[in-house]
């Protein structure tokens, strides 16, 4: 205990309550790459689309939280941090904090929307595509098995054609579900055009934005998208176990409330404990409740990852300070070099050449078996799948990293 009664943990909590600039964050570089924000890596890391390295500042924020939890000395400013995190994510996509709820993951957010729309009990047509997240294939196949009409659009020239989307949205279509940026090949939908077509025909639009948030500019107001979800362990530079669900404010009253938990409440007055006031409402004899009017009132289920909130308190503000436009522009020469270099080595690139997103994918039969050994020997990490591989550079990567990868890859 300090002489003035303030402990080190109290100081940590006070520091956590401060904005990024006041917490001594690393200076924003005048030009990218931004290597100083990250710990030294043992090799060349080009796999941020699978799991992004945690910035040093986010690591330190998590350590401060764990320090407090280890001793229970002082108080960690969880509420202030969560408010700031939600506000910063809202800024990132041009939403309001009231339109955002914390969720466990992108998949949890997508499932919450499916439930809130009443599927599969209430049927109707869903239009999706095979460039959507492959983890959602099971969800829509299962909905189809239970009687929902699910239409799958397949890519042409590695893109989902807007004409195909327009033809697929017929009367009775209730939802269009897509990944704004495809995890498979980085294809980016024209979300504003998709929403305009869907809304004109009475359908709503859900967008998985896990490979878009923090990589390309997102404006939910301009696109008029209805729902969006993402986790934080990729391009938001957080960790597993915490993400975000966005629902346009004017839709909140149209959604079915499918869960009921304490974290959805703004007010709670029990009538069962000693000295409690007696119940005054026949339909709430055990406790009077007041629901929150925001997204948490619809979708909050319980506690969530406070350590990840602490990390995002640093990383989201860092992303906003660096600027998504700036990061997008920085990586374009890296992506162009990947396209030309991979093609010159005989690889089949399935990412559209005009793509601005940080994912470049090649199809290659037996990719994992053929490439794992030389890449490991050279300490170069990318995404290796059975019959494809994917490179995903971030703000800390340089052209030297791209050349090192190209030098290591054998000819196709």
C-alpha positions, 0 to 999 in steps of 0.5 A, a space after each residue: 500500500 502506498 503512503 497516500 493510500 493509492 496502490 499500484 493497482 489503483 494507478 493501473 485502473 486509473 491509467 486504463 480509464 484514460 484515452 489512448 494519447 494519455 496512456 503513452 501510446 507509441 507515436 503514429 509513424 509518418 509513413 507506413 509500415 508500422 513495425 514499432 507497434 508490434 513485438 519482433 517476430 521470429 520470421 516473416 508473418 503474412 497470415 494476419 487474415 487468420 490471426 493478427 498479431 497483438 500490438 504491444 500496447 494491447 498486450 500491455 493493456 491485457 497485462 494490466 487487467 490480469 495484474 488486477 485480477 491476480 491480486 483483486 487490489 483496486 478496481 479495473 475501469 471495465 465499464 469506461 473501457 467498454 463504453 470507449 471500445 463500443 464508441 470506437 467501433 461505432 466510429 469505425 463503421 459510422 454507426 452509433 453505440 446504441 446500434 452495437 452489442 458485444 457478441 462472442 464471435 461473428 458466427 454468434 452474431 449471424 446466428 443471433 440475427 437468424 434467430 431474431 428473424 424467426 428462422 426456421 419457424 418462420 420460413 421465407 427465402 434466403 439468398 447467400 453465396 459460396 464466397 460467404 464464410 465457409 463456417 456458415 455453410 452448415 447454418 444455411 444447409 441446416 435451415 434448408 433441411 428444416 424447410 427454409 428456401 436457401 438459394 446459393 449463388 456461385 462465383 463467376 470469374 471469382 466474383 459474385 455478379 450483381 446481376 445474379 444477386 438481383 435475379 435471385 431476390 424474388 418475392 418472398 425473399 427475406 434475407 440476403 446473407 454475405 461476407 462483405 469481404 470473402 475469407 476465401 479470396 478477398 472478393 468485396 461486394 458492392 454493399 450499397 448496391 446489394 442493399 439497394 436491390 434487396 430493399 427495393 424487393 423487401 429483403 434485408 441484408 446481413 454482412 459478415 465484416 470480419 475481413 472488412 472492419 479495419 481493412 477497408 472503409 465501412 460506412 453502414 449509413 451510406 450502404 444502408 446495410 441492416 445487420 453486420 457482425 465481426 470478431 476482433 482477433 483478425 484485423 481489429 487486433 484484439 483476441 478470441 472471444 469478443 466481437 460486435 453485432 450491428 443492427 440498424 436502429 430503425 429495425 430494433 423493434 422488428 426483431 424477435 427477442 430470443 434471449 432474456 438475461 440480466 445484462 439486457 436490463 437497465 433496471 432490476 428490482 427484486 421482491 424476494 429478499 429481506 427488506 425488498 419492496 413488495 411486487 406491484 405488477 402481477 406479471 412480474 411478481 419476482 422482480 420488476 425489470 426495465 429493458 435497455 433500449 439499445 442493442 444490448 437490450 436485445 442481444 446481451 446474453 451475459 458476461 464477456 471477455 474483459 481482457 479482450 475489451 482492454 486490448 481493443 481499447 488500445 487497438 481500435 483507437 490505434 486503427 482509427 489514428 492510423 486511418 483505414 484509408 491510409 492502411 488500404 492505400 499502403 498495401 496496394 503495391 504489396 498486393 500488386 506485387 503478389 499478383 504479378 509475382 505469383 502468376 510469374 511462378 505459375 500459380 493460379 490466383 483466384 483473387 480479383 486483380 482489382 481487389 483492394 482487400 488484404 487477401 490474395 489466394 491461389 488454388 493449388 492441389 495439395 498446397 499444404 503438402 507441397 508448401 509446408 516444408 519450404 515455408 517452415 524452413 524459411 520461417 515464412 507463415 501464410 495460410 495453407 489449406 488442402 488445395 489453396 493458400 492465402 497471403 494476407 499482409 498487414 501494416 507491419 509488412 514490407 515489400 521485402 516480406 513479399 519478395 522473401 515469400 516469392 523467393 521461397 515458393 517453388 514454381 507451381 
